């Protein structure tokens, strides 16, 4: 199919979280970007003949969902160590399995994640992990947009030198690759796995290469207490002291933050990836998202890895973000549906440093969009599309997915990936990895 010029005819469109076209419209796509949205009254004869026409009259178009935090190849570890506290989960289950990963395993695990995300309406995702050349290759083949980091955990000088060299080389190979769909960020894992000198070197490399940074910050109360005991300050204040927050930063979690931390996040324009389901499953706590939003902090949504969630369905995160904070605060107006949808689209795009306009269907924005089946019973009668999407929609409603104007899912059929091959390879690799601890 000609990807240069495309016209999608749909029953309705959510241009952004606060702009809805509740009538038939035509979305014109040209060279990977939204060219125009024609509202109602347009007949097929008025559509320029050179545009490929796709008719979905019983669909609503929404901006593609942006998954702001995750570790894609952890699909290989799905179900390993469930119902354990974080430290036991890591030390007894995850770390022993991760030690057996190979580049081939990460490639197939990432392809599995891409399949899952395409089927559930995600068009862009972040990834911080290992064997990232293989992950990047999978992203390139899938057609998705990826914001990728080679995870850094280093404290001694030799280890820091190796990590910096690895990240530099990875950026040289993959930044702006796959027609610009892949962008590289630097990925220091956390203050408890990276020494202060490591964080300083990452900040310097970020300035040199003009690349953003993604890092885990203040995920658990234990992490905060240990950081205060070792350095006399919170993880966020510690990141500030090392110079890391002088650079563009996406901070995952930010569950245990005080007023001083929030002030730092606001003043340094640190973007936050909120991962409600993972934080609940690992009993990490609940991030103070309403307060972050009230203070003007950019907050996006993430699933985290499939080993701690256990799926990559952003619709679940949407619904949980819009309901969890109501229950915790006792305030039914906390995180309204439009705010939650923005966190998964436009605010999420800003959180991962995509260009302005991304995460909307406005003219000039990247043509990353998802079509949902309006005939689904839980989307009927459809009087409030934004609320329906946040509180009722699910991955099974996704029928079509486009990234940069290219169709990755058509009428629920994958167009870029071989699902049966991925399933076979992942099962083979996971069986060969064995149980944690060699049991």
ChimeraX attribute file (.defattr): number of C-alpha atoms within 10 A of each C-alpha:
attribute: neighborCount
match mode: 1-to-1
recipient: residues
	/A:1	8
	/A:2	11
	/A:3	15
	/A:4	16
	/A:5	21
	/A:6	27
	/A:7	24
	/A:8	20
	/A:9	27
	/A:10	23
	/A:11	22
	/A:12	26
	/A:13	28
	/A:14	20
	/A:15	19
	/A:16	21
	/A:17	24
	/A:18	12
	/A:19	14
	/A:20	16
	/A:21	19
	/A:22	17
	/A:23	14
	/A:24	20
	/A:25	24
	/A:26	28
	/A:27	24
	/A:28	24
	/A:29	27
	/A:30	20
	/A:31	16
	/A:32	20
	/A:33	23
	/A:34	25
	/A:35	21
	/A:36	17
	/A:37	20
	/A:38	15
	/A:39	15
	/A:40	16
	/A:41	11
	/A:42	13
	/A:43	10
	/A:44	12
	/A:45	7
	/A:46	8
	/A:47	16
	/A:48	13
	/A:49	10
	/A:50	11
	/A:51	17
	/A:52	17
	/A:53	18
	/A:54	13
	/A:55	12
	/A:56	22
	/A:57	17
	/A:58	16
	/A:59	24
	/A:60	27
	/A:61	28
	/A:62	28
	/A:63	32
	/A:64	29
	/A:65	33
	/A:66	33
	/A:67	34
	/A:68	35
	/A:69	30
	/A:70	25
	/A:71	24
	/A:72	28
	/A:73	30
	/A:74	24
	/A:75	25
	/A:76	27
	/A:77	20
	/A:78	18
	/A:79	14
	/A:80	21
	/A:81	19
	/A:82	16
	/A:83	13
	/A:84	15
	/A:85	13
	/A:86	18
	/A:87	12
	/A:88	13
	/A:89	18
	/A:90	16
	/A:91	14
	/A:92	16
	/A:93	19
	/A:94	21
	/A:95	14
	/A:96	16
	/A:97	21
	/A:98	18
	/A:99	10
	/A:100	12
	/A:101	18
	/A:102	14
	/A:103	14
	/A:104	15
	/A:105	23
	/A:106	28
	/A:107	24
	/A:108	26
	/A:109	30
	/A:110	29
	/A:111	30
	/A:112	27
	/A:113	27
	/A:114	28
	/A:115	23
	/A:116	18
	/A:117	24
	/A:118	31
	/A:119	25
	/A:120	25
	/A:121	31
	/A:122	32
	/A:123	28
	/A:124	29
	/A:125	28
	/A:126	24
	/A:127	28
	/A:128	26
	/A:129	19
	/A:130	19
	/A:131	18
	/A:132	23
	/A:133	18
	/A:134	20
	/A:135	28
	/A:136	29
	/A:137	17
	/A:138	22
	/A:139	25
	/A:140	20
	/A:141	13
	/A:142	21
	/A:143	25
	/A:144	27
	/A:145	24
	/A:146	25
	/A:147	27
	/A:148	29
	/A:149	29
	/A:150	26
	/A:151	24
	/A:152	27
	/A:153	20
	/A:154	24
	/A:155	17
	/A:156	12
	/A:157	12
	/A:158	10
	/A:159	14
	/A:160	21
	/A:161	14
	/A:162	13
	/A:163	22
	/A:164	22
	/A:165	13
	/A:166	15
	/A:167	22
	/A:168	18
	/A:169	11
	/A:170	20
	/A:171	22
	/A:172	13
	/A:173	13
	/A:174	20
	/A:175	18
	/A:176	14
	/A:177	16
	/A:178	18
	/A:179	10
	/A:180	13
	/A:181	19
	/A:182	24
	/A:183	23
	/A:184	26
	/A:185	30
	/A:186	28
	/A:187	26
	/A:188	27
	/A:189	22
	/A:190	24
	/A:191	23
	/A:192	18
	/A:193	13
	/A:194	19
	/A:195	19
	/A:196	20
	/A:197	15
	/A:198	26
	/A:199	29
	/A:200	17
	/A:201	19
	/A:202	26
	/A:203	25
	/A:204	17
	/A:205	19
	/A:206	21
	/A:207	14
	/A:208	10
	/A:209	13
	/A:210	12
	/A:211	19
	/A:212	22
	/A:213	25
	/A:214	30
	/A:215	24
	/A:216	21
	/A:217	26
	/A:218	25
	/A:219	23
	/A:220	20
	/A:221	14
	/A:222	13
	/A:223	18
	/A:224	22
	/A:225	16
	/A:226	15
	/A:227	20
	/A:228	15
	/A:229	11
	/A:230	11
	/A:231	13
	/A:232	12
	/A:233	16
	/A:234	25
	/A:235	27
	/A:236	26
	/A:237	18
	/A:238	20
	/A:239	21
	/A:240	18
	/A:241	15
	/A:242	18
	/A:243	16
	/A:244	24
	/A:245	24
	/A:246	17
	/A:247	20
	/A:248	23
	/A:249	27
	/A:250	29
	/A:251	26
	/A:252	27
	/A:253	28
	/A:254	27
	/A:255	22
	/A:256	21
	/A:257	23
	/A:258	12
	/A:259	10
	/A:260	12
	/A:261	18
	/A:262	20
	/A:263	16
	/A:264	16
	/A:265	26
	/A:266	17
	/A:267	13
	/A:268	16
	/A:269	19
	/A:270	24
	/A:271	25
	/A:272	30
	/A:273	30
	/A:274	30
	/A:275	29
	/A:276	28
	/A:277	22
	/A:278	23
	/A:279	22
	/A:280	13
	/A:281	17
	/A:282	18
	/A:283	14
	/A:284	20
	/A:285	18
	/A:286	21
	/A:287	21
	/A:288	18
	/A:289	21
	/A:290	18
	/A:291	13
	/A:292	20
	/A:293	14
	/A:294	9
	/A:295	14
	/A:296	14
	/A:297	24
	/A:298	23
	/A:299	29
	/A:300	29
	/A:301	31
	/A:302	31
	/A:303	29
	/A:304	29
	/A:305	25
	/A:306	23
	/A:307	22
	/A:308	28
	/A:309	23
	/A:310	20
	/A:311	20
	/A:312	26
	/A:313	23
	/A:314	23
	/A:315	24
	/A:316	20
	/A:317	25
	/A:318	27
	/A:319	21
	/A:320	18
	/A:321	27
	/A:322	23
	/A:323	20
	/A:324	17
	/A:325	22
	/A:326	17
	/A:327	11
	/A:328	12
	/A:329	12
	/A:330	10
	/A:331	10
	/A:332	13
	/A:333	13
	/A:334	21
	/A:335	20
	/A:336	17
	/A:337	23
	/A:338	17
	/A:339	22
	/A:340	27
	/A:341	30
	/A:342	24
	/A:343	30
	/A:344	30
	/A:345	29
	/A:346	24
	/A:347	27
	/A:348	31
	/A:349	29
	/A:350	22
	/A:351	28
	/A:352	29
	/A:353	20
	/A:354	17
	/A:355	11
	/A:356	13
	/A:357	16
	/A:358	24
	/A:359	32
	/A:360	28
	/A:361	28
	/A:362	21
	/A:363	17
	/A:364	17
	/A:365	21
	/A:366	28
	/A:367	28
	/A:368	30
	/A:369	26
	/A:370	27
	/A:371	28
	/A:372	27
	/A:373	21
	/A:374	25
	/A:375	14
	/A:376	16
	/A:377	11
	/A:378	15
	/A:379	21
	/A:380	13
	/A:381	12
	/A:382	16
	/A:383	10
	/A:384	12
	/A:385	24
	/A:386	23
	/A:387	20
	/A:388	18
	/A:389	24
	/A:390	25
	/A:391	20
	/A:392	18
	/A:393	24
	/A:394	21
	/A:395	19
	/A:396	14
	/A:397	22
	/A:398	25
	/A:399	21
	/A:400	25
	/A:401	32
	/A:402	25
	/A:403	24
	/A:404	25
	/A:405	23
	/A:406	23
	/A:407	19
	/A:408	22
	/A:409	23
	/A:410	14
	/A:411	12
	/A:412	15
	/A:413	14
	/A:414	18
	/A:415	15
	/A:416	15
	/A:417	20
	/A:418	13
	/A:419	15
	/A:420	8
	/A:421	11
	/A:422	19
	/A:423	15
	/A:424	11
	/A:425	16
	/A:426	22
	/A:427	14
	/A:428	12
	/A:429	18
	/A:430	18
	/A:431	11
	/A:432	10
	/A:433	20
	/A:434	12
	/A:435	13
	/A:436	18
	/A:437	12
	/A:438	8
	/A:439	5
